[in-house]
Amino acid sequence: MSRFFIPPTAIHGKSFVLSGSEAHHALNVLRKKVGDEIDLFDGKDLSFRGRIESVASQEIRGSIVEDLPSKSLPIQLTLFQALTRGSKWEWLLEKACEVGVSKVVPLFTQRTLIKLDAAQAREKQKRWNRIALAASKQCGRSDLMAVDAPCPLSSAFSQLDKSQLSLIPWEKETGRSIHDACKDYKGTTVNIFIGPEGGWDAQEIDLARQDMIGVKFGRDRFFIDGNQSRQLLRERKMKPDNSTASLPSDTSQRIMKI
């Protein structure tokens, strides 16, 4: 069943109006017509099955015939990710969406190789959110993963709510695992910071430790630029490392899949 994003403001009781690019795709690409049923999601937490009642130029009007089960996660996971190049970054956005990340915040760090001016950043953000929308539709989510405008690492630190769980994996961390950091946390919002290909600078880690928890990597490290990483993920089906094989909550499992 084809799925389409529809903003909550376009749903009125048991009626809906699908317009813009989503209506164009339904009418001109998929050749949907009056009487066809389509799946809709509002990007928040709700999904529906609708029936097309009438069509016009770039607009579909219909009725909701069934409420569908929500597929949102019980936790809100924000991924603060250092920017990387081109197709690697877009692949990362797709995979983050598939494992349930709520929001991605692209980061400029000391070792980030990507440089964008304000205009370039705005255009990139538009494209990234289109990719997130397509991935959200494809993997069956009821909510819509958001991609923020890129920002410096220091700005991201200033956004953090100290009541939330914020983690930063680092290759030189040897003590606390992700499981250790999550096991006593009772909240529903988690932030995780992933560094650039060259790793975090020691000064960045010192700054992060003021409000965040440093955690060690698991048995394997997956690098975004390697085909071997993709193959290993497929072969192991995203199996977490042995230290987190039996976790008390879904929180650690979801974080381990990033």
C-alpha positions as CSV (number, residue, x, y, z in Angstrom):
1,M,0.0,0.0,0.0
2,S,1.4,3.4,-1.0
3,R,2.0,5.8,1.9
4,F,1.7,9.6,1.9
5,F,2.6,12.3,4.4
6,I,-0.3,14.6,5.3
7,P,0.0,17.4,7.8
8,P,-2.5,17.3,10.7
9,T,-4.1,20.6,9.5
10,A,-5.2,18.8,6.3
11,I,-7.3,16.3,8.3
12,H,-10.8,17.3,9.3
13,G,-12.6,14.7,11.3
14,K,-13.0,11.8,8.8
15,S,-12.1,13.8,5.8
16,F,-8.7,14.7,4.3
17,V,-7.1,16.9,1.6
18,L,-3.8,15.7,0.1
19,S,-2.1,18.4,-1.9
20,G,1.3,19.6,-3.2
21,S,4.1,17.1,-4.1
22,E,2.4,14.2,-2.3
23,A,-0.8,14.6,-4.4
24,H,1.3,15.0,-7.5
25,H,3.1,11.8,-6.8
26,A,-0.1,9.9,-6.1
27,L,-1.9,11.2,-9.3
28,N,0.9,11.6,-11.9
29,V,3.4,8.9,-10.8
30,L,1.3,6.2,-9.2
31,R,-1.8,7.0,-11.2
32,K,-4.2,6.8,-8.2
33,K,-7.8,7.4,-9.0
34,V,-11.2,7.8,-7.4
35,G,-12.0,4.7,-5.3
36,D,-8.4,3.8,-4.6
37,E,-7.3,3.4,-1.0
38,I,-4.0,4.9,0.3
39,D,-2.2,5.0,3.6
40,L,-1.6,8.3,5.3
41,F,0.5,9.4,8.2
42,D,0.6,12.8,9.9
43,G,4.3,12.9,10.9
44,K,3.4,13.1,14.6
45,D,2.0,9.8,15.8
46,L,-1.0,8.8,13.7
47,S,-1.6,6.7,10.6
48,F,-4.8,6.2,8.6
49,R,-6.2,4.4,5.6
50,G,-8.1,6.7,3.3
51,R,-10.2,6.3,0.2
52,I,-10.0,8.8,-2.6
53,E,-13.4,10.5,-3.2
54,S,-12.5,13.2,-5.8
55,V,-9.4,14.5,-7.6
56,A,-8.5,17.8,-9.1
57,S,-5.4,19.5,-10.3
58,Q,-2.7,18.6,-7.7
59,E,-5.4,17.9,-5.0
60,I,-7.0,14.7,-3.6
61,R,-10.0,14.8,-1.4
62,G,-11.0,11.7,0.5
63,S,-12.4,10.0,3.6
64,I,-10.6,8.1,6.4
65,V,-11.9,4.5,6.5
66,E,-9.6,3.1,9.1
67,D,-7.2,4.1,11.9
68,L,-3.9,2.2,11.6
69,P,-1.6,1.2,14.5
70,S,1.0,3.7,15.5
71,K,4.6,2.7,14.8
72,S,6.4,5.4,16.9
73,L,8.9,4.5,19.5
74,P,8.5,5.0,23.2
75,I,11.7,7.1,23.4
76,Q,12.8,10.3,21.6
77,L,16.3,9.7,20.3
78,T,18.2,12.7,18.9
79,L,21.4,11.9,16.9
80,F,24.0,14.7,16.9
81,Q,26.2,13.6,14.0
82,A,29.3,15.2,12.6
83,L,28.9,16.0,8.9
84,T,30.4,13.8,6.3
85,R,30.5,13.9,2.6
86,G,27.7,13.4,0.0
87,S,26.2,10.0,-0.4
88,K,27.7,8.8,2.9
89,W,25.7,11.4,4.7
90,E,22.5,10.6,2.9
91,W,23.0,6.9,3.6
92,L,23.3,7.7,7.3
93,L,20.1,9.7,7.3
94,E,18.2,6.8,5.7
95,K,19.6,4.3,8.3
96,A,19.0,6.7,11.2
97,C,15.3,6.9,10.1
98,E,15.0,3.2,9.8
99,V,16.2,2.5,13.4
100,G,13.9,5.1,14.9
101,V,15.9,8.3,15.4
102,S,13.5,11.2,16.1
103,K,15.8,14.0,14.9
104,V,19.3,14.4,13.4
105,V,21.4,17.5,14.2
106,P,24.3,17.9,11.8
107,L,27.5,19.1,13.5
108,F,30.5,21.1,12.5
109,T,33.4,19.9,14.7
110,Q,37.1,20.7,14.8
111,R,37.8,17.8,12.5
112,T,34.8,18.0,10.2
113,L,35.9,18.4,6.6
114,I,32.6,19.8,5.3
115,K,32.3,23.6,5.1
116,L,28.9,25.2,4.2
117,D,27.9,28.9,4.1
118,A,24.4,29.9,5.3
119,A,22.8,29.6,1.9
120,Q,24.3,26.2,1.2
121,A,23.2,25.0,4.6
122,R,19.6,26.0,4.0
123,E,19.5,24.2,0.6
124,K,21.2,21.1,2.1
125,Q,18.7,21.0,5.0
126,K,15.8,21.1,2.5
127,R,17.3,18.1,0.6
128,W,18.0,16.2,3.9
129,N,14.5,16.6,5.0
130,R,13.2,15.3,1.7
131,I,15.4,12.2,2.2
132,A,14.1,11.8,5.7
133,L,10.5,12.1,4.4
134,A,11.1,9.4,1.8
135,A,12.8,7.1,4.4
136,S,10.0,7.6,6.9
137,K,7.4,6.7,4.3
138,Q,9.3,3.6,3.1
139,C,10.0,2.1,6.6
140,G,6.4,2.6,7.8
141,R,6.9,5.1,10.6
142,S,4.0,7.1,11.9
143,D,6.2,10.0,12.8
144,L,8.5,12.0,10.6
145,M,12.3,12.2,11.4
146,A,13.4,15.9,11.4
147,V,16.8,17.1,10.2
148,D,18.0,20.4,11.7
149,A,20.2,23.0,10.2
150,P,23.9,22.2,10.7
151,C,25.4,24.0,13.7
152,P,28.8,24.2,15.6
153,L,29.4,21.6,18.3
154,S,29.4,24.3,21.0
155,S,25.9,25.4,19.9
156,A,24.6,21.9,20.2
157,F,26.0,21.6,23.7
158,S,24.1,24.7,24.7
159,Q,20.8,23.2,23.5
160,L,21.0,20.3,25.9
161,D,18.5,19.8,28.6
162,K,20.3,18.5,31.7
163,S,17.3,16.4,32.7
164,Q,17.8,14.3,29.5
165,L,20.3,11.5,29.0
166,S,23.2,12.7,26.8
167,L,25.9,10.3,25.6
168,I,29.1,10.8,23.7
169,P,31.0,7.7,22.6
170,W,34.8,8.1,22.4
171,E,37.5,5.7,21.3
172,K,39.6,6.5,24.4
173,E,36.8,5.9,26.9
174,T,37.5,2.6,28.7
175,G,35.0,2.5,31.6
176,R,31.3,3.0,31.1
177,S,29.4,1.2,28.4
178,I,26.1,2.4,26.8
179,H,24.4,-0.2,28.9
180,D,25.8,1.2,32.1
181,A,24.8,4.7,31.2
182,C,21.2,3.7,30.3
183,K,20.3,1.2,33.0
184,D,19.1,3.6,35.6
185,Y,17.6,6.2,33.3
186,K,13.8,6.6,33.7
187,G,13.3,9.4,31.1
188,T,12.1,9.1,27.5
189,T,14.6,11.5,25.7
190,V,18.1,10.5,24.8
191,N,20.8,12.4,22.9
192,I,23.8,10.8,21.4
193,F,26.8,12.5,19.8
194,I,28.8,10.8,17.1
195,G,32.1,12.3,16.0
196,P,33.7,12.9,12.6
197,E,35.9,10.4,10.7
198,G,39.0,11.7,12.4
199,G,37.4,11.3,15.9
200,W,36.7,13.8,18.6
201,D,39.3,16.3,19.6
202,A,40.4,16.0,23.3
203,Q,39.2,19.5,24.0
204,E,35.8,18.7,22.7
205,I,35.5,15.7,25.0
206,D,36.6,17.9,28.0
207,L,33.8,20.3,27.2
208,A,31.3,17.6,26.7
209,R,32.0,16.0,30.0
210,Q,30.5,19.0,31.8
211,D,27.0,17.9,30.9
212,M,27.3,14.6,29.2
213,I,28.3,11.0,29.9
214,G,31.3,9.6,28.0
215,V,30.8,5.9,26.9
216,K,33.1,3.4,25.3
217,F,32.6,1.8,21.9
218,G,31.4,-1.8,21.7
219,R,33.2,-4.7,20.1
220,D,33.0,-3.4,16.5
221,R,33.2,0.2,15.2
222,F,31.2,0.9,12.0
223,F,32.7,3.6,9.8
224,I,30.3,5.4,7.5
225,D,32.7,5.3,4.5
226,G,33.3,1.6,4.4
227,N,31.5,-1.0,2.3
228,Q,32.7,-3.6,4.8
229,S,30.7,-1.9,7.5
230,R,27.5,-2.3,5.5
231,Q,28.2,-5.9,4.8
232,L,28.9,-6.6,8.4
233,L,25.7,-5.0,9.5
234,R,23.8,-7.1,7.0
235,E,25.5,-10.3,8.1
236,R,25.0,-9.7,11.8
237,K,21.5,-8.1,11.4
238,M,22.5,-5.2,13.6
239,K,23.3,-7.5,16.6
240,P,24.6,-5.4,19.6
241,D,27.9,-6.3,21.2
242,N,27.9,-9.0,23.9
243,S,28.1,-6.5,26.8
244,T,24.6,-5.3,26.0
245,A,23.0,-8.6,24.9
246,S,20.4,-8.6,27.7
247,L,19.3,-5.1,28.5
248,P,16.6,-4.0,30.9
249,S,15.0,-1.5,28.5
250,D,14.5,-0.7,24.8
251,T,16.6,2.4,25.2
252,S,20.0,0.8,25.1
253,Q,19.0,-1.5,22.2
254,R,17.9,1.4,20.1
255,I,21.0,3.4,20.7
256,M,23.2,0.4,19.9
257,K,21.7,0.2,16.5
258,I,22.9,3.6,15.3
